[in-house]
Amino acid sequence: ATEEPAGRAGGPLTADAATSAVGRALGEVLDERMSQAYDLDAVFARDVAGRVSAFARRGGKRLRTAFAWCGWRAGGGTGDPGPLLRTGVALELVQTCALVHDDVMDGSHLRRGAPSMHVDLARMHRAEGMTGGAESFGHSAAVLAGDLALAWADDLMTEIVLAAPDGPRLYREWRAMREEMVAGQYRDLQAQAAGASGVEEALTIATLKSALYTVERPLALGASLAGADEAVTAALRAAGRCAGLAFQLRDDLLGAFGDPAMTGKPVGDDLRSRKLTYLLAVALEMGRAAGDEEAVALLSPSGPALPERAMEDVRAALERTGARDMVE
């Protein structure tokens, strides 16, 4: 797509142009935050703020930014796209927080084609000959890094809300999105600890963690910035929830069958831990219905973590039960 200058009247004309413009706006915000961090404390700036900045700049697909742009345009957004672009920056920073914390909780070692934040910080601990446990240090410092990303996002969104014509409405969307994100992550953790395996529970988690957070709320944020009426916003919410669930089901499939070189993250982590996903829940349900005891034993969330050598058997069970085809 041809990029439009971010400041041109009417704003970016395509989602690609909007995400490119947000990338530039993100760089400007991060430069400012890094300057402030160095003014505060050089060690903190180098070790924590610098890693948050590098992670955010490395970026992903910037899906939430694209959906915010879609909501803005669908809601009649025109003129100065500045508030929209800065909202996109805030969404990217919230996503940075979510991914850093998620990798700590899941024990994931790779993110966006590079070591996860806690892994990188543990390596720094070892390289600098620090005392104490490197892994513990890495986990603790990564939690702080995620907190910093969330603080930067909230600070930026506060500035946008205070200047927006319909600030309270925009704030309500932002507040709800953050709480839904935390609720979804907790339900994910709780389901794993409780050994949950139900299809409905898996859908609840997918709705909170992906459908709402990734698509529905960003669409509504964009619509709110455009001053869209409730009918338009409700239509965007409904479409966003469906698209968000589809996105999560695709992500589950990539987590089981994808190529790390393409996805930028390890394949099989969720399978090894038998984390509750819709794919796993459907496979268990279909395996039980078919009397496939081997599949049920392999996929049951109550069992211990699986070794790498068992992954092919797990993938075979997901296909044999028909779960992969159903999720597709």
N, C-alpha and C positions, 0 to 999 in steps of 0.2 A: 504494500500500500504506500502511496505517496504521503510523506509526512507534511502536515500543515504546521506552521509556526504556532507555538502554544498561545501567543498573545493575539493572534488574528481574530477579528470579530467573527463570532459564530463558533469559535473554538475548534478543536480537532475534529475532522470530518470522518474519521474512521476509528475503530477500537485500537488498531495497531498504532495509529498516530497518537492516540491518547496515552497508551502505555509507554510509548517512546518519550513523550513529553513528561510523563510522571517520572521516568527514569532520570531525566535531567533535573526535575524539581527535587527528587530524592537526593541527588548528589549535592544540591545547594543546601538543603536542610542538614544533611549529615556533615558537610563542611562547617556549618555554623555550630552544630552540636559538638563537633570535635574540638573546635577552637575554645568553646566554653569548658569542655572537659579538661583540656590542658591548662586553662587558667585555674581550674579547681585543684587538680593534682596530676602530675605527669605520669606516675605509675599507674593509677586508675585509668587514665586516658590511653596509655599504651596497651595495657593488658586486657581491659574490659571494653571500654568505649570503642577502641580501635577495632576489636574483633566484631562488635555489634555492627559497626559501620561497614566493615569489609563483607560481613555476611549479608547485610541488606543490599549492598551494591551488587553483590554477585547475582542476586535476584533469582526468580523462578519464572513461571509463566505470567505472573502479574494478573492472574485471573480476576481477583477481587477488584482491581482497578478497572479492568475491562467491563465488568458487570456494573460498577458504579457509573461508568461512562454511558453504558446502555440505558440505565435507569434515568440518567440526566437527559439524554436525547429523547427517550420515549416520553418523558415528562414535560417535554417542550423546552428543554434547556438551550439557551442561546447566549450570545454575548461573551463576556469575560469568563474563560474557563478556569481562572486561577483557583477559586475555592474548590472546584471539582478536582483539579490536579493535586492540591494539597490534601484533600480528603483521600485521594489515592495513595499519597505518601504515608498518611496515617495508617491506612489499611496495610500497606507493606510492612510498616514497623510492628503492627499488631501480629502480623503473620510471622515476622522474625521472632517475636516473643514466643508464639505458639510452637514453632518448630524447634527452637532451642530447648524449651521445657519438655516438649514431646520426646525428643531424642534422649534426654536424661531419663525420663520415666520408662521409655521402651528399651533403653540400653542400645540404641542404634549407633553405629560407628561411622556411618557415611551419610552426608547430606549435600545435595547440590554438587555432587562430584568431588567433594572434599571431606576431610575428617569432620565429624560433628564437633560442635563447640566444646563439649565436655572432654572429648578425646584430645582435641588440640590443646586445651588448657592443662590436661594431665601431662601431655608431652612437654609443655613448657616447664612444668614443675620438675620433671626428671632432668631436662636439659640444663636447668639452672641449679641443680643440686639442692633443691629445697628439702626441708625435713617433713616428716609425716607421710601419709598415704597420698600418692599422686592421684588415684582415682577419686578419693574423697574430696580432695582439693578441686579437681576438675568439675565434679558434680556441683559443689557449692558455688564455685565461681560462675558456672554456666547458669545457675538459677539467678544469680545477681545480674548476669548479662541479659537474660530474658526480661527481668524486672525493669532494667534500664530501657530496653526497647519499648516496653509498654508505657513507661513514664514519658518517653519522647513522643509516642503516639498520642497519649492523652493531652499532653501540653499543646501539641499542634492542633488537635481537634477542638480543644477549648478556645483557641484563637479563632478558628473557623466559626464555631457556634456563636461566639460573642458578636461576630460581624455579620452573621447571616440574617436575612429578613425574617425567616421562620426558625430561629435558633432553637427554641424549646423542642420543636418537632424533630429536628436533626439530632439533638442531644438524646431524645428518647430512643431513637434508632440505634445510636452508638452505644448507649448504656445497655440496651437489651442484647446487642450483639456480643458484647464482652461477657455478660453473664451467661448467655447460651454457650459460648465457647468454653467457659470453665465448667459448666454443668455437663456438657458433652464429654469433656476430658475426664471428669470424675466418674461419670457413668461407665466410661471405658475401663478405667482402673478398677472400679467396684465390680464390674461384670467379670473381670479376669480373676479378682480375688475370691469372688463367690462361686466361680466355676459355672457361670451362666452360659446357656447354650441356645436360648430361645430365639426364634426368628423375629418375633415382635420386639424383643429387647434389642436385637441387632439393628432393627429399623429405627428404633428410638435414638440409639447412639448415632447412627448415620445421619438422621435428621438434624440432631443438635450440632454435631461436629462438622457436618459438611453442607447439608441442604440449606440450613439457616445461615451459618457463618460464612460459607464460601460464595453463595449465590443470592439468596433471598434478601439478606440484610444489605449487602452492597448495592443491589438494585434499588432498594428502598431509600438508602442514603442518597444515591444519585437523584432519585425522583424528588426527595425532600429538598435537595439543593435547587431543583428546578421549579419548586412550588407546585408540583403536580397535585391534582385533586385525588380524593380518596379512592375513586373508582379505578383510576389509572394505577395507583399504587397497589391496590388489592389485586389487580390483574397481574402486575409484575411479581408480586409475592407468590401467587399461585404458580406461575410459570417457573419462577426461581426455585421453588421447593422441588418441583419435578426434575428440573435440570440438575439441581444439587444432588439429589438422590442418585440420578444416573451417573454423575461424576464420581460419587463415592463407590458405586458398584464397579465402575471401570477401574478405580484406584485399587480396590480389593483384588481384582483380577491381575492387575499389573504387579501387585505385591506378591502374588503367587507364581505367575507365569511370565513376568516381564523380563526385560534385559537391563541390567544395571547401567550399561553404557548408554542406554537411551533414557532411563528414568532418573539417573543420578543418585539413586539410593539402593541399598541392598535388597535382594529378592529373597523371600523366605523367612524374614524376621518374624512376621506375624504367624506364619505356619509353625515355626519352631516353638514359639511360646503358646501356640494355640489360642491366640487372642480372638475374642469374639468379633466376627465380621458376619455380614449377611451371607457371604459365600460359605463360610464354615458352618453357620447355623443351618442353611439349606442342605448342605452335604450330610450333616448329622441326621436331619429329619428324613431325608431320602434314604440314607443308609439303614436307618432303623426300620423304615417301612419295607425295605427290600430284604431285611434279614442279613445284611452285609456286616457281620461281626468284626471283620478285619478293619473295615473303614471306620466303624464306630469307635473301636479301640484306638485307632490312629488319631482320630479327630476329636476325641472327647477332651474337653477343657480341664477335666479334673486330673489328667495325667501329668507327669513331669515334662520338662522341656525336652524336645526331641533333638537328637544329634543330626549333624549335616547329612549323614549317609541315609537318613530316613526321608529326606525331602522328596526324592523321586517317588517313593511309595505314597506319600501324602498327596502329591500332585496327581498320581494315578488314581487315588481314591476320589479326589475331587472330580475327575473326569468320569470315572466308572459309575459313580452314583447319579450322574447327570446334572450335578450342581453347576459345573462350569457352563454347560449349555443353557441352563435355566437363567443364570445370572446374565449371560450374554443376551 
